[in-house]
């Protein structure tokens, strides 16, 4: 059931956003997955955030990061939308 156990099967880029102070899901899990994914994984850790991003600054950074990530991922996709 672990994504980490099947990381080699993931072929698409993955963005991981994680709060350093997350008491529900340890940030070590995202760090391990990002490491296992290598170039396919991008991890952004928010030092003062928990399981959810509460500050406007963190939310804005997350949205800007997501936009940049998706723009790059979609630009690099040979066939979008799928089936075309």
C-alpha positions as CSV (number, residue, x, y, z in Angstrom):
1,X,0.0,0.0,0.0
2,X,2.9,2.3,0.4
3,X,3.7,4.8,-2.4
4,X,7.3,4.7,-1.3
5,X,7.4,0.9,-1.9
6,X,6.3,1.5,-5.5
7,X,8.2,4.7,-6.3
8,X,10.1,3.1,-9.2
9,X,6.7,2.6,-11.0
10,X,6.0,6.4,-10.9
11,X,7.0,7.8,-14.2
12,X,5.5,11.3,-14.1
13,X,6.7,14.3,-12.1
14,X,5.5,14.6,-8.5
15,X,5.2,17.7,-6.4
16,X,5.3,17.2,-2.7
17,X,4.3,20.1,-0.4
18,X,4.8,19.4,3.3
19,X,4.7,21.3,6.6
20,X,7.7,20.7,8.8
21,X,5.5,20.7,11.9
22,X,3.0,18.2,10.5
23,X,2.0,16.0,13.5
24,X,-0.2,13.7,11.4
25,X,2.1,12.7,8.5
26,X,5.8,13.0,9.4
27,X,7.8,15.1,6.9
28,X,10.3,12.3,6.8
29,X,7.8,10.4,4.6
30,X,7.8,13.1,2.0
31,X,11.6,13.4,2.2
32,X,12.0,9.6,1.7
33,X,9.6,9.6,-1.3
34,X,11.3,12.6,-2.9
35,X,14.6,10.9,-2.5
36,X,13.2,7.7,-4.0
37,X,11.8,9.6,-7.0
38,X,15.0,11.4,-7.7
39,X,14.5,13.8,-10.6
40,X,10.8,12.9,-10.8
41,X,10.2,14.4,-7.4
42,X,10.1,17.9,-6.1
43,X,9.7,18.6,-2.4
44,X,8.9,21.9,-0.8
45,X,8.9,22.0,3.0
46,X,7.2,24.8,4.8
47,X,9.1,25.2,8.1
48,X,6.4,26.9,10.2
49,X,3.4,24.9,8.9
50,X,1.7,21.8,10.1
51,X,-0.6,19.3,8.2
52,X,-2.4,22.2,6.5
53,X,-0.9,25.5,5.3
54,X,-2.5,28.2,7.4
55,X,-0.6,31.3,6.8
56,X,-1.4,33.4,3.7
57,X,2.3,33.5,2.8
58,X,2.6,29.7,2.8
59,X,-0.7,29.4,0.8
60,X,0.6,31.9,-1.8
61,X,4.0,30.1,-2.0
62,X,2.2,26.8,-2.4
63,X,-0.1,28.1,-5.2
64,X,2.8,29.7,-7.0
65,X,4.9,26.5,-6.7
66,X,2.0,24.5,-8.0
67,X,1.4,26.8,-11.0
68,X,5.1,26.7,-11.9
69,X,5.2,22.9,-11.5
70,X,2.1,22.2,-13.5
71,X,3.2,24.7,-16.2
72,X,6.5,22.9,-16.6
73,X,5.0,19.4,-16.4
74,X,2.3,20.2,-19.0
75,X,4.8,21.9,-21.3
76,X,6.9,18.8,-21.2
77,X,4.0,16.4,-21.9
78,X,4.1,15.2,-25.5
79,X,0.3,14.5,-25.7
80,X,-2.0,16.7,-23.7
81,X,-4.8,16.2,-23.1
82,X,-4.5,12.4,-23.0
83,X,-5.8,10.7,-26.1
84,X,-4.8,13.4,-28.5
